[in-house]
Amino acid sequence: MTAAETKLSFPQDFLWGVAAAAYQIEGAVDVDGRGRSIWDEFCERPAAVVGGETGAVATDHYHRYREDVALMRELGVDSYRLSVSWPRVQPTGSGAVNEAGLDFYERLVDELCAAGIKPAVTLFHWDLPQVLQDAGGWLNRDTAQRLAEYADIVGRRLGDRVHMWMPLNEPVVHTLYGHALGVHAPGLELGFGALQAAHHQLLGHGLSVQALRAAGCDNIGIASNHAPVHAASESEADTEAADIYDHIVNWTFADPVLRGSYPAEELAAILQGPVDEDLRVISQPLDWFGINYYEPTVIAAPTSDDGSTGVLEVDLPPGMPFQPVALEGYERTDFGWPIVPAGLREIVSIFADRYGDALPPIYVTESGASFHDPDPDGDGRVRDDKRIGYHRDHLAALGQAMDDGVDVRGYFVWSIMDNFEWAAGYRERFGLVHVDYETLTRTPKDSYYWYRDLIAAQRAGG
């Protein structure tokens, strides 16, 4: 399918990007003074990651970043959303800077700028230094201050060249999977007790916004995972369960940032510390708000004690007041996620309606799909028509929201290349570029060339 056949039309200043994260691509976990992260520790737990796989090598981006930037330059993207590895910059999460680690990001940013690609930097994409975890991690209020100090270090070194800043990536996922359910690092199973970790991440975000601005940085936002939530039926029980879930996974992570309050008094009441004072810090004005979108969720009232849903990557523990149920009638990615482009239009529209003038411009900071792509064929092609369809249809839905008046400024494809997909290991492939994990050879997929042609066509006026 050619770019012309997509029937997409976006403003000339719309930002086209790709994204990745440090632990998922860099490798080199014991190189040049990098400290250990919670993901290094988690991957060593028996059965924690599919196949016992780790990010120790990943795609070896640490040594191959020039090759990867060259691929992005040929792709023609405006921006690359990367994350800085906190333990590479501060091996213990505080104190002395590891200059060799910070130098790597300076080289990477300079390479991007030389290629005409705007760096978009995420400071915390889940790889907390293990030393901080040993001191309590995000359950320890002090970690929020440590994030701000780290933000100051990176901001002062790179702020003159970085186009966009995100202190946090997907605090809801790090809270739910890492602290409530235990299937991501740090592997805690706290249930609703994980909300304290959520609060401290948000506090760290606010403090980091302050630190970045003090360091002379601008164009600051957040990359936050959000999706529409629907009740499984019109029954009062299902509607109430869906409302509870919506409050927890969406508005607990957006309202504090955009309204300076939690969506329910019951949530704020269980948190420790000076919550009202913290909320004034958390709600620092942002230049934009990033939404990561993958799939909507359908929620029912709990019907059994085992929490079995077949929807999340892990079953919920017994006693939860809601239960995700399968969304039927849609094609699925090979990760098992329903493909619902209309959900992207819906969630950005919900944000516009909910926050009104308090909502800054939106960027879609992640959207993508895993398909178990074949290896390159005899012609060197990786044929991934389903991924092309995914992005074409999601962009079409996003364009409809923009036609409705929602202020969306850009779209970042997750991800530039196949990589380590957290607890799912290397089976799931989201990339526009195929990676042979034995040789680390990069091969652009058909979706890469489709995205390249789409960007070129949009710049030429559609």
Buried (B, 14 or more C-beta within 10 A) or exposed (E): EEBEEBEBEBEEEBBBBBBBBBBBBBBBBEBEBBBBBBBBBBBEEEEBBBEEBBBBBBBBBBBBBEEBBBBBBEBBBBBBBBBBBBBBBBBBBBEEBBEEBBEBBBEBBBBBBEBEBBBBBBBBBBBBBBBBBBBEBBBBBEBBBBBBBBBBBBBBBBBEBBBBBBBBBBBBBBBBBBBBBBBBBBBBEBBEEBBBBBBBBBBBBBBBBBBBBEBEBEBBBBBBBBBBBBBBBEEEBBBBBBBBBBBBBBBBBBBBBBBBBBBBEEBBEEBEEEBEEBBEBBBBEBEBBBBBBBBBBBBBBBEEEEBEBEBBBBBBBEEBBBBBBBBEEBEEBBBEBBBBBBBBBBBBBBBBEBBEEEBBBBBBBBBBBBBEBEEBEEEEBBBBEBBBBBBBBBBBBBBBBBEEEBEBBBBBBBBBBBBBBBBBBBEBBBBBBBBEBEEBEBBBBBBBBBBBBBBEBBBEEE
